[in-house]
Amino acid sequence: MRLPAWLLPLWLLPLWLLSRATGLRGRTPGGLRAFVVPHSHMDVGWVYTVQESMHAYAANVYTSVTEELNRGKQRKFIAVEQEFFRLWWSRVATDTQKHQVHQLVKEGRLEFIIGGQVMHDEAVTHIDDQILQLTEGHGFLYETFGIRPEFSWHVDPFGASAATPTLFALAGFNAHLISRIDYDLKEDMQKAKELQFVWRGSPSLAESQEIFTHVMDQYSYCTPSHVPFSNRSGFYWNGVALFPNPPGDGVYPNMSVPVTDASLSLYAQTMVANIKERAAWFRTQDVLWPWGCDKQFFNSSVQFANMDPLLAYINNHSEEFGVTVEYATVGDYFHAVYDRDVTWSIRNQQDFLPYSTGPFQSWTGFYTSRSSLKGIARRASSHLYAGESMFTQYVRKNPQGPLSKPESLEQLQKLRWAVSEVQHHDGITGTESPKAKKKEELQAGVSDRDSGTPGSEVEPCAVVYNPLAWTITTFVTVTIHSPGVIVLDEFGHPVPAQIQNSTVSQSTYDLYILATIEGLSYRRYYIKTTNKFKEAHQESTSVARVFHFGRKSEKSSHYSGKRLFPVTNKCYSILMDQDTNLMHSITERESNQTVQVTQQFLEYKVNADLEYGPISDNYLFTPDGSAVQASDVVGLEIVAGKLVTEIRQYFYRNFTVKDYTYAAYSRIYNIPEGYDAKLLCHRIEQEYRVGPLELNREAVLRTSTDLNSHQVLYTDNNGYQMQRRTYKAYVNNTVARNYYPMVQTAFIEDNSTRLVLLSERSHGVSSQGNGQIEVMLHRRLWNNFEWDQNYNLTLNDTSVVRPTFWLLLGPKPITTALYHMSRMALEHRPVVIFGELTINDQMPPGYVQKDAPALPSNLHLQILSVPGWQYSSNHTKHLQSLQKGHRKESGPDLNRVLLRICHLYEAGEDPDLSQPVTVNLKSLLQSLGTVASVEERSLTGTWDVKDLNRWKWKTARLEGQDFHRSSRTPLGNSTFILHPKEIKTFFVYFQEQ
């Protein structure tokens, strides 16, 4: 992982270390007690692939650490991300090594920290995916060792989200540890000894899910790599990992000067000085001293062999130094701090984003880097979400069905692993070194076509599955090659549909099918060719007409606003300017509120030569100045139909060029009577085509309005909660330092009206002017920074990206009531499987799914799955089974269903939708069978909540504070109450069928 910019010259040199002397457990009265925590920061991906890293060093870390911990009973180590450990455990570790690891875990000398599959990014990941990767790792650890991680070690994500402390509290953690926060803020917090506090990340959950948080000091998770008596790498005696192969003679580059009689005192003085420097920034005499850095401990024998005598020497001179040292785990350190009689300050829901390491080093570029990857990752997550509930229903409803359940579960588990892996802080962030070309998108919900049985009677069919637990009315789109079709449902009834020219290919058509689908259910739509074209289209299927307006100059401001024409549905009236071909205004028709709205593509130009100033790269956004207009000319087409009206805008550099660089497709819908138009009518769907960009350009879409927003922007933390962002002026780099991550939602508002943007992938977003919201869509960069060059991190991304947004506009009560359901509807669009089915394979006429689970609109079904874990949910029984060495070999457990539900609204956000909701799980899940029992569990399922008692840290309670505490007592054995922003996780067991 990339180190802060002020450490870049030392990036290869891991830090220093600290440990406790053999047999010496106490500390000098009145002196400092240093907890030396051996660790290896092992990025899942980044510059090298997982496979390359396993071969070069990662497997050796666990092999050698296991061996060395057994050689010295005072030695300890923490293991963080599970991806490498699980690969080592399943493919490398011997039975003897596995037995040793079990013993080390039991003794507390090998401690698993965080325990997720990866150390996920906090800025651009969705909370559902964060929970997934955490659940993946926790399930493995609990099933294998019977342990539940209690502490975090989020040392490398580029900024800290306020959703993360809530997530870890819900998982049962007792303390949270972060590192990367803004450099000037960290400096201030160090001086004021405010690096430790109790964080109440959720304003609604507040005290009930608070967590003690430790911010690492300026040395972060690495010990200082410079020692004054040597030009080698400080306390890293095993040197630097070599790729692609470890050296045959065991001699690595930059191995530190060994600890000898001559160097022992020098090492001790250097280490003690650093311990004292760090101690001055904290309130207790307990000092956390991480010993390790990126890719360390691949040769643990040389590490411990040098550190052991160093720690012993310091402890033997503890009165002189005023310091004692000991090998420790993170848990050891937090236990010591918890035992202190200290009253801690409270931090509210404010996050630590964005993150900067210097005046011109704002880490806000990665919010958009590799937009294609960000889109693929989120689409894969959505497909996994749908596949989980499909499989769960199949298992419950078809116990004797022909589908191989273990094999199907194995396929789901592979996708769980893949989606978990990409959440890494050098994965979805777009800060990895590319190894292969990536397609821009997975097919948008459409599977590969089935060919049908040769010679049999076939007809095209679209099977559409709604993965949400609400009934939705929406349009699904399939590609057809002829406009002469009609659409029929399962009963043979015509379905409203519209055909129009495709935006992708001139030889195909887009068929829009109006579908109403109950939650967790599917519908079938048969697409029939017809000779009675006119009659068919008068009845149900219409063909849109295209109106061409030619190219116009965006700079026709002298005439703009004079010649306007409307594009309308029942909810919105969009006025287009015929003189510029740009949007002019939007009226929300129910309230008759009109907002001037103009959307334009702009580009930030960036420097490529370090000799002339700071640069942008995968991580950093450092523009040369303000954004400039990316095009002078706009072409316009209006595709008008009975159901769908589409505004197609094409943005050209000038009048003479043939090809456009940008395109925007904006759609509104006209919903026939008898359909629920609430969500579908109240959104403007926008799809953009951006690229290929010119080199060293960063492309943004700026939406300018006449809303008096005071340049205040609201963006989401991980799709879970909103943050209020006020524009801040800085001496340098003000534009970049006012960019924030948008995972799902961003909006601006005035006293009465709100404009909301919803997205299906992460972006950087900012408000650079009053009434403005701009979204960064794409980046293409190159620079001559040697470090970026060496690791292929210049981001020369030549792709074309096609992000989608939904725009909501109107009075704040209306948008508040709609945007939560809308963002989930965008995230989990229906899965469309389009192909040809033989007549014999079709369901009988009139067959539709019945009794589907349904939740109220303020609750979201986060997961319905069969995890397959084999452990007993009774902790005592599970530990007894592990002690006896019993492991089930009968295959995955298909009887346990994992259910997670969250309340979408904050307390006080809406007078009705923010109310607590009572849910009866027996009633909710009746279509899956008769519920026999329900267990409420911790977020990742490893704790029974009745047994979960997290540490309560001492804080100053302010007068008048009355925080809601969630009741763990159900109203019945299957009835629960969800309060605002609560996330509840359950194991559900059904009666045998």
N, C-alpha and C positions, 0 to 999 in steps of 0.2 A: 504494500500500500504506500501511496505517496506520503512522505512526511511533510510537515509544515514548511513553508517556503524558507523560513529562517534556518531550517536544518538541512536544506537541500545540498549544500556542499558536503554534508556528512551522511547523506542518505543511505549509503551502503553499510555504515558502521553501526552495528547494533549497540545497545546501551551498556549499562553496567549492571552489577548484580549485588545481591546482599543476602546474607543468610545467617542462620543463628549457629552459634558455636556448639560443638558436640557436648551434649549433656547440660548446657547452661540455659535455663528456661526463664529466669527472672530478668529484671532490669535494674540498673543502678538507681537507687532512690533519688528522685529529682531529675534523673537523666532521661534521655530520649530512648524510645524502644522502636527499633526499625524492623519492619516486616519485609523480608526479602522474598519476593514472589517470582520464582522461576516460571517462565512462559515462553512460548513461541507463537508469534503472530503469523498465521498461515493463511494467506489469501486464497480463497476458492476461485481460481481464475486469475484475473488481472493480466500480467504480462505472459504468464505461462498457463497452459491448460491444466486441468485437474490431473490428468494422466502424466503430463510432463513433471508436475510438482511431486506427485507420488514417487516417481522414479528417482528424481534428483535428490529429494531431501525429506519429504513428508513422512514416508514410511519409516525412514531411519530415526525420525524424532521419537515416535512411539516405541520402536524397538529398543533404542538406546536409553530412553528415559526409564522404561520399565526395568531394564537391567540395572541402571545406576541407582534407582530408588531402593532396589533390593540390596544394594551394596552398602548403603548408608541409611540407618534408621532415622537420622535427623533430617534427611532430604525430603523435599516436597516439590510438587509441580501442579500447575493448573492446565486443564485441557478446555478449550473454548468451543470452536466450531466442530460439529459432529461429522461433517462430510468426510474429512480425511480420516478421522478416527474409525468411522464405520467401514470405510474401505480397507483400512489396515486390519480391523477386527475380522472382517469376513474373508479377506484374500491373503493376508500375510501372517497374522499372529498364529503361533503354535498353541496347542492345548496348554502347555506349560506357561506360556506368556499370558494366556487368558486367565489361568488360575492365579498368577501373580497379580494381574490387574484387579481381579476381584478382591484380593487381600489388601492391596494398596488403597482401594476405594473404601473398604471396610475400616481401615486404620485412619482414614482422613488425610492420607499423604498424597493421594492423587484426587484432586477435586475438579469436578466438571462445573464450569462456569457458563452461564447463559443456557447452554445445552441445546440450542437450536441447531438446525442443519448448517446454517451459516450465520455470520454476523451481518444482519440485514442492514441495508441503507435505511436512513430515517427520513430522507427528504422526498424521494420519488416513488416509494413503495406504498402499496395499498394495505390497509390494516388486515384485511382478510388473508392476504398473502404472507404478511408477517406472522399471523397466528398459525397459518399452515406450516411454515418452515419451523416454527417453534414447537408445534405439536409433533411434527415428524421426529425431531431430535429427542424431545422429552419422552415420546412413546418408546423409542429404542432404549434410552437410558433406564427408564423404569422397568421395562420388560427384562432387560439384561442384568441390571444391578440392583433394582429396587430403590433407586435414589430419585430425588426430585431436586433439581438445582434451585438454590435459594438466593443467588446473587448474580448481578449482571456484570459485564466487562465490555461495554460498548465504546471501545477506545478509538475506533478508526472511522466510523461514519462521519461524513462531512457536514457537521451541524447536528443539533439534537432537537427532535420533535417532542412536543408536549404529550403526544399520544403514547409514546414509548413508556414513560413511567407508569401510566395507567395499565398498559398491556402487561408489564412485568409484575405489577401488583396483583392483577387478576390471575396471573400464573402462579402466585404464591411466593414471590421473591420478597426478601427482607431488606435489601439494599440495592441501589442502582449506581453504576459507575460510568461516567462519560469523560470525554477528553476534548474533542474538537469543538471549541466555541470561539467566537470572534476574539482576535488577538488583543484588542484594546480592552474589551470587557474582561477577559481573563486577567490581564494585568491589574485592572482595578480591583477585581475580586481577590486576587492574591494579596494585594496591599491591605485590604480590609479584612482578611481572613474570613472570606465569605464563600469559599469553594465548597462548603458542605452545608446542606439545607434539607428540609423536608419539602418535597415537591408534590403539590396537589395539581396534577396535570389536567384533570377534568373539572371544570367548574360545577358540573352537575353532581358528579360522584364525590368530589372534594375529599373530605377527611376519610371517608370510608375506603378509598383506594389511594391514599397518599403513600409515598415511599421516600426513605432517606436516600439522598443523592450526593455522590462525591464527584467533584470535577477534578480531574488530574491537573497538576500544575504544568508549568511551561515545558517541562521535560517530557510530558506525555507518557506513553507506555514504554518508552525506551530509556535506558540509562544513558547518561552523557557518553558519547562515543569518543571523546577526546580526553586523554590523560596527559598531564604536563611533562611527563618523563619519557613519552614514547610517541612516535608518529603513526602507530598502529591503532587498532580499533578498540581501545578502552578495555572493557570487561568481557570481550567476546573472544575467548580463547579458542573456540572452534572455528573462528574465521567466518568466511562468507560462502554460502552454498554455491556449488558449481552446476551449470546446466550445459548440455543435457544429461551428463553422466557424473556421478561422484568420482573423485580421484581414486585411482587404484591404491595409491600409497597412503591415503588418509590425510594428506597434507593439503589444506585449503588455503586460498589467498587470504592475506591480511589477518592471520592468526595473531592474537595479542601476545605481548611479552609474557612469558610464564611467571607465575608467582614463585619467587626464590628468596633466599635469605637477603639478597641484594635489593629486590623489588618489593618485598612484603610490606615494609613500612611505608613506602611511597604509595602503593595501592591503598593501604589502610587510611592514610591521610587524605587521599583524594576522595575515597568513599565517604568518610566521616564528614568531610567538608560539604559534600553534596547533600548528605542526610540533614545536616544542620540548616543548609540553605532552604531545603524544602520544608523542614519543620516550622520555619518562621512564617509560613503561609497558612498554617492550619491551627486550630484551636486546642487540640490535645497534643500530648507528647508521643502519640503513636504516629509513626511515619510509614507510609506505604512506599516501598522501594521496588518497583518492577525490575526484575533482572531478565532481560530478553528483548527481542525486537523482531523485525521481519525475518522469517526463515532461520530461526536459531534452534539450538539443542539437537541438531542432526548428528552431533558427535558429543553426547552428554558426558561421556567419561572425562574428556579433557576439560569440560566446563566445571563439573563438580570437583574434580581433582585440584583445580586452582582456587575455587571459591571456598572449599572446606577450610584450608589453613588460614585464609584471609579472615573469615568470620571468627575462627578461633582466636586469632591474634587480636582482633578488635575487642572481643569479649574479655580476653586476658588483660587488656589495658582499658577496661571500661571506665574506671575512675578517672584516668587521664583524659580519655576522649569524651566522657559524659554521654556515652552511647552504648547500648547493647544491640546486638543484631541476631536474627534468627531466620532460618528458612520458614516460610509461611505460605498459606493459601490466602486467597481473598477473604474467605470465610473467617480465618483467624484474625485478620485485620479488622473486619467489621464487628466481630464479637468484642474485640478490645474497645473499639470506639463506642459500641452500644453500652458497654458496662460503665462508661464514664457518666458522671452526673452533670450532663451538659444540656442546657435548653437551646434547641435549634430554631433558627428562623424558618419561616414558611415562604415558599415561592408559589406564586399563583400559576395560572394556566399558560403563561407566556413561554414560548419556545426559545430555542437558541438558533434561529435561522434568520438571515443567511449567515454563512461562515466566511471569514476572511483571515488570511495569515499575514497581511500587510496592506498598506494603503492602495496598492494597485493589484492586489491578489485576492479578488473576490471570487469565491468558489460558487458561482451561480450559473456558470455555463453548463455544468453537467445536468442541470434540471431539464435540458433539452437534448444534450448530446446523444447521437445515434437514436433518433426518434423512431426509426423503423424497429429497432430492437425493443424499445419501450412499448410499442404497439403490439408486437408479436408476443411479448411476455404477458401483457394484460389479456390478450385474446386467448392465449393458452390457459391462463388462470380461469377465464370465464368458461372455456370448454370443460376444464376439469370440474368446475363447480356444477355444471349441468350433468356431466357424466357420473358424478358421485350420487346425485339424487336419482338419476335413471337406474343405476345399478342397485341402489338400496331398495327401490320399489320393486325391481325385478326379483331380488332375493326374497323379499317378503311376500310378494303376490304369486310367484311362480317357483315354489320350492322344488318342484320336480321338472322344471323347465329344461330345455335342451342346451342352454348356454352353460358352458363350463365356468362355474363361479370362481374357483381358485385362479384360473387363468385370466379371467376378466379382472379380478381384483389385482392380480399382478400387473396388468397393463395400467390400471389406475395408479398403483403404487409407483410405477416408473414415471408417470406424469407428475405425481406429487413431488417426487425427488427432483425432477427437472424444473418445475415451477419454483420449488424451494431454492434450488441452486442459483437461479438467476436473480433472486432477491439480494444476493451478496452486494456489499457496498462497492464492488468493482465490476458488477454485472449489469443490472438494469440501469445503473448510473451512466453507462456508455463510456466509462473510463478505462475499459480493458483494451488490450492490444488485439486487434482483430485477427482471427486465424482463418476465416473463410468468409466468402460472400454470403450475405443474408438476403433473403427475399423480403420485399417491403412488408408484406402482410401474409398471414395465413389467409386462406379463403375465408371470407367474412361469414362464417357460420355455415358454409355449404361444403358438404363432403364431396369426395370424388364420385363421379357419376357411376351408378350401377348400369350395366349394359343390358340386363335382362337376359332371359334364357333364349338362346338362338332358336328361331322357328316358332316360338310361342307367341301368343297374343299379349302385347304389352301396351302400356300407356304411361306417359310421364306423370309422376306424382311427387308432390312436395310434402314431406312429413315435417311438421313444425312442432318443436318442443319448447314450452315455456318453463325455464328453470326457477322462476320466482314463485313465491308463495302467495301471490296476488293474481287475480284475473287481470289480464292486460288486453287492450285493444291497440293494435299497431299494424303497420304495413311490413310485410316481408317481401323481399325482392329476389327474383330468380331471373336468370338470363335465358332468353329464347331466341330462336332464329327466324321466326315468322310471326307476323302480327295477327294471323287468323286463328285465334284461340279463344276459348272461354274457360272459366274456372268453376269447378263444382266441388261442394263439400262432401262429407261422408254420406249424406242423405240424398245426394244427387241434385241438391239445390244450387242454383247459380250464386256465385260469390262476387261482390263488387271488386273490380280489378281495373287496372289502367296499364296501357302499353305506351311506351315512348322510346325514342331513340336513345341508345346507350351513350353514356359519357366516356366509356372505355373503348368501344369498338364501333366503327361505322357499319359493320355487317351484322350486328346483333341488336336486340331490343331488351329493355328492362321491363319486366312484368311486376307491377306492384299489386299485391294481394292483401285485401283488408281482412285481418284475422282477429278474432276474439278467442282467447285461449285461457282456460282456468289455470290456476297455479299448479306447477309440477305435473302438467298434463300436455298431451300432444293432440294435434289435429292433422287430418290428411286433406290435401287439396289436389284434385285431379285436373290436369291441364289437357283439355281436349281440343284438337283441331276441328275446324268447322268450315263447311262450304257456305253456310248461311251467314256470311260475314256481317252484313249490315244488321240483320235481325238479332244476331247474338250480341252485337255491340250496343244496340239500343237497349237490350235487356239488362246486361250486367257488366260487360267489359267495354271500356271506352278507350279511344286512341287519342293521345294528346296532340295538340297542334303546336308548331314551333314558329315563333315570331322573331325575326332578326332585326336588330337595331343598328348594326354596323359599329365601326370603331369611333370613339370620341376621345377627345383630350381630357385628361383629369384636371387640367389647368384652366378649363373654361369657366373660371369662377365669376367672370363678368356677367354671364347669363345664368349661372346655376341658381336653382330654386324657382325659376320662372316656368319651366315646362316639366310638370310632374305627372306621373300616372300611377295608379294604385295596383297593387297585387294583394288580394285579400282572401281571408277565410272568416269564419265566425268569431275568431278571437283576435286576429291582428289585421291591420291594414298597413302594408309597407308601401311607402311612396318612393318611386325611383325617379331619378333626375335624367331626363332625356338628353341633356346637354353634356353630361359627364359620364353617363351610364353607371353612376354610383348610387348607393342607397342614400336617401335624404332624411327619412324619418320613419318611425314606427308608432302606430296608435294601438293601444290596448283597448279593444272596443267595448268591453263590459264597463270599464271605468271612464272611457273616453279620454284617457290620458295620452298625450302625444309627446314623444321624446325625439329630438333630432338625433339621428344616428347615421354616421358615415364610417365605412370600413375601408381601410387601405393597407396595402402591403408596403412595408418599409424595410430598409436594410441598415444594419450597423456595419461600418467598415472597421477593420482591425489591422493593427500593425503585425508584420511578420518577422521583423528583424530586431533582435535584442539590442543591437547597436543604437537603434533609434527610439527605444522605449519599451514599455511592457507589452506583453503579448497575450492573446487568447489561446486556449488549448482545450483538451477534453474537459478539464476541470474548470478553468478560469474563464471569465467573461471580462474583457478589458477593451471597451470600444474606444475608437479614436475621438469620438464626439457624439453628437446627437444623430438619431436615425435619419436617413434620407429616403425620399420617395423612390420606390424600386421600379416604377413604371410611369410612363407618360400617357399611355393610351389604353383604353378599356373597350373591349368588345362585349356586346350584350345580346343574349337570347332569352326569351321567355317561353318556357314549355308549359302550355296551359292545358289542363285537363279537368274533368269533372271531379276527380278525387285529389289529384296532386298537381300543384303548380310549382314549377322550378325556375329559379332565377339563375342563369348561367353567365358568369362574368369571366372574361379572359383578359389578363393584364400583360401588356407588351411593353418592351423597353422604349419603343418609339413607333412611328407609323411605318417605317420601312422594313422592320424585321418581320419574318414570316411566322416564327414560332413564339408562343407565349411562355413566360417563365412561371407565372402563377395563374391559378384558376380557382374560382369559388362557386360552389353550387349550393344554393339556399332553397330549401323546400318547406312549403306549408301545406296543410292537408284540409280538405273539405270532407267532413264525416257525415254520411247519410243518417237520417233519423233512425232511431232504434239501436244505435251503437253508443257506447260510452266514450265521449270525446274529450273527457277532462284532461288527460295527459297529452293526447295526440294533437289536439287543437292548440294547446297552450305552449307550443314550442316551434321554434324555427330551426330546422335541422340544417347544419352547414358542414359541407365537406370541402376540403381544400386540397389542391394539387400544387406542390411546391418543389421546385428544382428541375434539373440540376442547377445549383447555385454557382456563381462565379467564385473564384478562390478568395478566401478571407472575407466572407460575407456571413452575417448572422441575420436571418430573415424573421421578421415579426409581422403579425397582423395587429393593427391598431384600430380599436373601435372608439370613436370620439362621439361624445354626447353633450347635451346641454344640461345634464344632471349636475347639481352643485354638490359634488362629492367631497370637496375640500381635499382632494388627492388622497383620500383614505380608501384603502383596498382591503378586501376580505378574501383570504385564501384558506384552503383546508389543510389540516395536518392529516395526511394519510387516509383521506376519505372518512375520517372519524369526527373531527371537530373543526370549527372555524377559528382563524386568528385574525385579529384586527391589525392592519399594517398602516401606520402613518408614515408619510414621506419624510425622509430625513436628509438634511443637507450635510455633506462631508467636504473636507478640503480637497480630497481627490476621489475620483472614481465614483461619483455620486450615482450615475445611471446604474451601474452594475450592482452597487450595494443596496439598491432599492428593488432588486429582483428577488422574487420568492418562488418556492415550488408550488405548483398547482397539480395535485394528484387527480382530483375529480372536479373541484368546484372553485370558482372565483366570482366575486361580484363587487359592484359599486352601487351606491345608493345616495339619495338625498332624503329629505324629511318624509317623503311620501312614496317614492318610486324606487324600484330596484331593477338593475340589469344583471342577470346571472348568466355565466358561461359554464357549461358542463362539458367534460372531456372524457375520452375513452383511453387516454394515455397521459403520461405526465409531461408537463411543460414548465418553463420559466414564465413568470407573469409579473407585470409591474403596472403602476399608474404614474406615468411621467408627466401628467398634466391634469388639471381639474376636469372631471367628467370623462377621463380616459381610462381605458384598460387595454393593455397590449400583451399579446401572447407570443413568445418566441416559438417558432415552428420548426426551424431547421438551422443547421450550422455546417459550414464547410471551411476548414482552416488548414493552414500550414505555417510553420515557423522554423527558425534555425536554432532553437534552444537544443543543445546537445543532448540533454536528458530526455526530452520529448522525442528527439530523432532516434536515439538508441533503442527506445522501447516502442516505437511506432505509435506514439500518443499525440500526433499532430492533428488528428481528426480530419483528414482529407476525404470527407464523405461526399461522394458524387451521386448519391441516390436521389430518387424522387420519392417524396413522402406524401401520404394522403390521410392526414388526421381528420377526425370528425368532432364537431362541437354541436351542442344544443344550446340555443339562446332563448332565455325566458325573460320577459319584460312585463312589468305591471306594478300595481300597488303592492306594498310589502306584505300585507296579509295574504294576498293571492300567491305570490311567489314562495312565501314561506310554507304554505300548505302544499305546494306542488314540487319544489325542487328536490326534496329527499327521495320521493318515489321516482322522480324523473332521472336522477343520477343513477339509481339502481337499475332502472329500465334501460339506460344506456350501457351500463357496465355489463348487464346480463341480458343482452338481446336474445331473442329466440334463436335456437339452433335449427337450421334448415338443412334437411337431407333431401337433396333433389336428385331423382333418378327415374328409372323406369321399372315398374313392378309388373310381374306377370299377373294376369287376372286371378290365378289360383292363390297368389300370395296376398291378395288384398283382403282387408277386413270385411266382414259382412256389411251390407248397406245399413247405415244408421248407427254403426258402432261408434261410440265416443266414450272416453274415460269418465268415470263417475266418482263422486265423493273425494275429490282431490283436497289435500290439506290447504287451508286458507287462513292467512293472518290478517289482522287489521292493517291499515295503510301506514301506521307509525311504527310497526315492527318489521324487521327484516330477518328472514331465515338465512343465517350466515353459512350453515353447513348442515346437510343431512347425508350421512355417509356410513359405510360399514368399514371401520378402520382396520379390522382384521387382527388386532392385538390379541395375544394369547394369555396375557396376565390376568390374574384374579383382581377384581376391583376392591376386594377386601385386602387391605394392606398387610395385615398379620399373616393371612393365608399365603399371600404372594411371597413374603419374605421367607416363610417356612418352606415353601416350594423351592425357592432359590437355594436355601441352605442345604436342602436335600439333593440339589443338583438336578431337579426334575425340570425338564423342558418338553413341552408338548410337541409331538412330531406328527400330529394328526392333521396338520394344515391350519389355515387361518380360522379364527373364530368369526363365523358369519352371523351369530345371534345377537351380538352387541351393536346397537345403532348409536352413533354419535350425533347429537343434535345441539345446535348452538343458535340462539336467537338474540338479537340486539334491539334496543329501543333507539330509534333514529333521531329523536329530538332532544334538545337541551331543555333543562328546567326553565320554564317561563318563555320559551321561544314561540309557542303558539298556545292560545287559551284552551284549545281542545286536544290537539295532537300531542301536547307535552304532558298530558295526564298519565299516571300509572295505568298499566294494562294488565288485566288478569288473564292468564292462559291456562286452559285445561288441556294437558298433553294427551290424555286419553281420547278426548274429543278431536283434537287436532290431527292425531295420527290414526284415527279409526279405520281409514282406508287401507292401512298397512297391516291391520290385524288388531287383536285385543292386547292392550298394554298390560303386562304382568307387573312390572315394577319400574320405577324411575329413580335415578340417583343424580343429585345435583353435584357437579364436579367443578374443579378449578378450570381455568381457561383452556389448558392443554389436556385436561382429563386425568392427570396423575394423582390429584388429591380429591378425597371426599371433602366437600366444604365443611362438614361438621367437624372434621379433624384439622382444618387449616386455621392456625392461629399465628398470624404474622406478628412480627415485632411492632410494638407501639413506641415510637420515638417521642421523647419529651419535647414539647413545643410550647411556645407562649400562646395561650388561648386568648384571643381578643374578645372584648366585651361584645355581647350581642351575637356572637357566632353561634349558629345552630345548624350544623351540617347534617344532611340526610345520611343515615346509615341503612344500608340495604338489609332487610330482614332475610335471614337464611331459613326461616321456618316457613315451609309451604302451607297453604291454606288447607290442603289435603295431601294425599300421597302422590298426586299428580297435578296439582293446581298451584301455580306460582304467579307472583306479581313482578312485573318488570317496570322499574322506575326509569325516568329519563336517563339516557346514555348507558344504561346497564347492559352488560353482556352476560348471558347465562348459558352455561354449558351443561349438558345432561348425557348420561348413559341411559338408554331406553332398552328394556327387554320385553319381548312379546311372548305370549303364550304359544306353546307348540301347536302347529297347525295339524 
